[in-house]
Every structure is written in structure tokens, then in C-alpha cells.
Amino acid sequence: MSLTIRNASYGYRPGQPLFSGLDFALSPGDIMAVLGPNGSGKTTLLNTITGMMAWQQGETRINDKPLAAYGERALWRHIGYVPQARANAFAYSVLDMVLLGRAAHLGTFSRPGAKDRALARRVLERLEIGHLETAYCNAISGGELQLVFIARALIGEPSILFLDEPESHLDFKKQLIILDIIERLAREDRLTCVMNTHFPNHALRIADSVLMLGGDGTHRFGPTNTVLTEDSIRACFGVNARIDTIVAEGRAMRAIYPVSLDRPPAPSQPES
Ligand SMILES: Nc1ncnc2c1ncn2[C@@H]1O[C@H](COP(=O)(O)OP(=O)(O)OP(=O)(O)O)[C@@H](O)[C@H]1O
């Protein structure tokens, strides 16, 4: 499904927008990465795009219809949301937690059936956490919980997937598993993905476009290679970085290397 944001603004404090005049459109199968310093508004952005919090100005449209035109249940049949995994006290088994992701597909008083459980097990296997099925969510690691949340979103078979730092707690291999799954869902199943990330390299690897939040109300949006540059990294994060290309396994890959902090030059010492 397509996702369009029109002239949208939000801020918690009067006169201090986290972002304003946001305009972008994603087609089915597009991956957009959202980058920005801590506190620049990435989670807030996902909450406002999905209608969990109301825009102060502007609107979200899905398949060119405003969010309000979808009932809440219909909306959550189309979209999936993967929150950040935080320490939690969910006394659910992993399988039950994943099955919650089927809720929008079930009748009000229906319970998940054998087909839903089979689907949940397939998703858990795909994420290589099938062995955790009976574990409790308050007794697994942060990375494992993150994968459970991803499974919960995927079992809803969404057309648009929002992910809030899905790879932050994952080891090197699992980061790649998640990036590969997101890429395959987008390329093969035409899932539209919006992914908050603290890893510019992950954006370079899979994102078609990047939205960079400056943390001061400004933003940049455009094709990944246009927006993610050494200059924009310095301006946004205060980090001097180099972007280089390597060829591995026949694939050219661009990667960002942080070099140094972009500190203002030290004032010159008065001559004695
Ligand atoms: N409910 C709230 N009321 C007031 N201010 C809030 C609220 N939630 C978040 N903020 C503030 O808004 C700003 C943006 O927060 P947000 O969580 O969206 O940033 P983020 O880019 O996702 O951060 P991080 O990268 O650290 O996860 C922060 O300064 C935060 O303190």
C-alpha cells in the first residue's frame, strides 16, 4: 500500500516543533529509514504517522485515503508496528505474545485457532527463535524480545510495516537476518517499510529513501544516496565520517566510517 504524509508537523512544546512541513510519499515495496540523534523525534514520528498520536498539522494517507477513513480495526489489519524492546513484565508465553498480532484478523470474541498457531510457529522459525515458543516474555533477553515483537507484527500480514529500531538489541548475525527479512518483504511481497534506526550503514544497505531528523525542527528527505552524505552526517550528528564503497560477493556496498567528532577548532592561544 502507498503511504503519504502531507505538510505534517508535531512538537510537544509550543513553538518547538520536532518536525514541521513533512512531506513524503512511499510506494508499495519502498523502504524508508528514519535517522536522527537521540531525542530528535523518531518514535514520535511513528506514533503520529500511525495515528496513535494526532498530527498538530497535516495528515497521513494510506492508498490515498486519510487514516480516519479506515476504522481502527481495518487500519491495524493493514499496518504492523514493531516497538522498541524494553525491559518488561509481560507474563505471556512467546507463542501467545506473537498470536496477539492476529487480533485484528479475528472476530471480537474469537480466539486464535490451529491455523493461527501454525502461522505463528512458521514466523518464529523464520526468525530462528522457534525454540523460544514456550518461554515467557519476561524471561528472555532484550534481543530475543525484539525478535518476538517483529514476529508479532509479521503474523498480522501487514501491507505497511513500522519498525522502531528493530536491530538495536541484536547481535551481528541477527541484525543481518532482520535486514534481509525486511528487504525480502519489501522486494518480494511489496511491503512498505518505515524503519527507525541508529545505524546509518543499515540505511545504506536496504533503504530506498532516508528521512533525517535534525533534532532542531529541520529535516532532510530523499533517495538514500542523496540524503546520507558525509556533509549531512556532520550536520546532523556532529560526526566527521567517510563513506566508501567495497565490493564483496559481487555486490557493491557503501559503508559509513565514523572518523572523529566534529568539534569547533580550539581558540588560538594569545602569544606570551
Ligand atoms: N510524552 C512526551 N511529552 C513530552 N515530551 C516528550 C514525550 N515523549 C517524548 N518527548 C520528548 O520528545 C523528544 C523526542 O522523543 P522521541 O522518543 O520521539 O525521540 P527519538 O528520536 O525516538 O529518541 P531515541 O533515538 O533516543 O529513541 C525528546 O526530547 C523527548 O524527551
Ligand as a Chemical Component Dictionary entry (heavy atoms), coordinates in Angstrom:
data_LIG
# 
_chem_comp.id                   LIG 
_chem_comp.type                 NON-POLYMER 
_chem_comp.pdbx_formal_charge   0 
_chem_comp.three_letter_code    LIG 
# 
loop_
_chem_comp_atom.comp_id 
_chem_comp_atom.atom_id 
_chem_comp_atom.alt_atom_id 
_chem_comp_atom.type_symbol 
_chem_comp_atom.charge 
_chem_comp_atom.model_Cartn_x 
_chem_comp_atom.model_Cartn_y 
_chem_comp_atom.model_Cartn_z 
_chem_comp_atom.pdbx_ordinal 
LIG N1  N1  N 0 5.072  12.369 26.102 1  
LIG C1  C1  C 0 6.032  13.287 25.958 2  
LIG N2  N2  N 0 5.874  14.525 26.457 3  
LIG C2  C2  C 0 6.824  15.479 26.299 4  
LIG N3  N3  N 0 7.987  15.279 25.647 5  
LIG C3  C3  C 0 8.199  14.057 25.132 6  
LIG C4  C4  C 0 7.240  13.000 25.262 7  
LIG N4  N4  N 0 7.733  11.895 24.638 8  
LIG C5  C5  C 0 8.942  12.251 24.160 9  
LIG N5  N5  N 0 9.223  13.526 24.460 10 
LIG C6  C6  C 0 10.435 14.280 24.075 11 
LIG O1  O1  O 0 10.383 14.480 22.669 12 
LIG C7  C7  C 0 11.653 14.316 22.088 13 
LIG C8  C8  C 0 11.594 13.230 21.024 14 
LIG O2  O2  O 0 11.407 11.965 21.636 15 
LIG P1  P1  P 0 11.423 10.635 20.776 16 
LIG O3  O3  O 0 11.313 9.488  21.709 17 
LIG O4  O4  O 0 10.413 10.737 19.688 18 
LIG O5  O5  O 0 12.898 10.703 20.127 19 
LIG P2  P2  P 0 13.750 9.562  19.391 20 
LIG O6  O6  O 0 14.399 10.220 18.228 21 
LIG O7  O7  O 0 12.889 8.374  19.116 22 
LIG O8  O8  O 0 14.822 9.220  20.516 23 
LIG P3  P3  P 0 15.801 7.939  20.678 24 
LIG O9  O9  O 0 16.684 7.899  19.465 25 
LIG O10 O10 O 0 16.568 8.276  21.918 26 
LIG O11 O11 O 0 14.937 6.704  20.821 27 
LIG C9  C9  C 0 12.614 14.016 23.228 28 
LIG O12 O12 O 0 13.227 15.231 23.620 29 
LIG C10 C10 C 0 11.711 13.513 24.327 30 
LIG O13 O13 O 0 12.237 13.805 25.601 31 
# 
loop_
_chem_comp_bond.comp_id 
_chem_comp_bond.atom_id_1 
_chem_comp_bond.atom_id_2 
_chem_comp_bond.value_order 
_chem_comp_bond.pdbx_ordinal 
LIG N1  C1  SING 1  
LIG C1  N2  SING 2  
LIG C1  C4  DOUB 3  
LIG N2  C2  DOUB 4  
LIG C2  N3  SING 5  
LIG N3  C3  DOUB 6  
LIG C3  C4  SING 7  
LIG C3  N5  SING 8  
LIG C4  N4  SING 9  
LIG N4  C5  DOUB 10 
LIG C5  N5  SING 11 
LIG N5  C6  SING 12 
LIG C6  O1  SING 13 
LIG C6  C10 SING 14 
LIG O1  C7  SING 15 
LIG C7  C8  SING 16 
LIG C7  C9  SING 17 
LIG C8  O2  SING 18 
LIG O2  P1  SING 19 
LIG P1  O3  DOUB 20 
LIG P1  O4  SING 21 
LIG P1  O5  SING 22 
LIG O5  P2  SING 23 
LIG P2  O6  DOUB 24 
LIG P2  O7  SING 25 
LIG P2  O8  SING 26 
LIG O8  P3  SING 27 
LIG P3  O9  DOUB 28 
LIG P3  O10 SING 29 
LIG P3  O11 SING 30 
LIG C9  O12 SING 31 
LIG C9  C10 SING 32 
LIG C10 O13 SING 33 
# 
